[in-house]
Amino acid sequence: MSDDNRIERDLDFEQAQLAYSIIENLVEHTRIVSDLIALMAQVLDEDTTKALTQTPTWTAYLDSRRSMEKTKGDIEKFAELLNQLRPDDTNERS
C-alpha cells in the first residue's frame, strides 16, 4: 500500500484540519509564554537570574524550547499532508 493511500485511510481532511488547528494554537501559546518568560527574566536582578538559570526547571525549559524548534519541521510536514488531504473543490477555491 502506498503512503498516500495509507494517509487517506488513516486521517480525513476534517480530522487533519482540527489536529492542525490544535497544534497551531499550542505552538502559538508556547511562543507567547516563551516571550513572557524572556521578558520576566529581563527584570530580575543578576543574582536571581543566575540562581534561576541553574535550576532543573530552567534546564527543562531550555530542553523544551529546543524540542519545539525541531517540531517546527514536523508541523510543516503535517501541513503538507493536510494539503494533500484537502478535497479537490477546496483546492480550487484557494
Residue pairs with C-beta under 8 A, 6 or more apart in sequence:
4 84
7 81
7 84
7 85
8 85
11 19
11 81
11 85
12 85
13 82
13 85
13 86
13 87
13 90
16 78
16 81
16 82
16 85
17 82
19 78
20 78
20 79
20 82
23 75
23 78
24 75
27 68
27 71
27 72
27 75
30 68
34 65
37 61
41 49
41 52
44 52
52 58
83 91
86 94
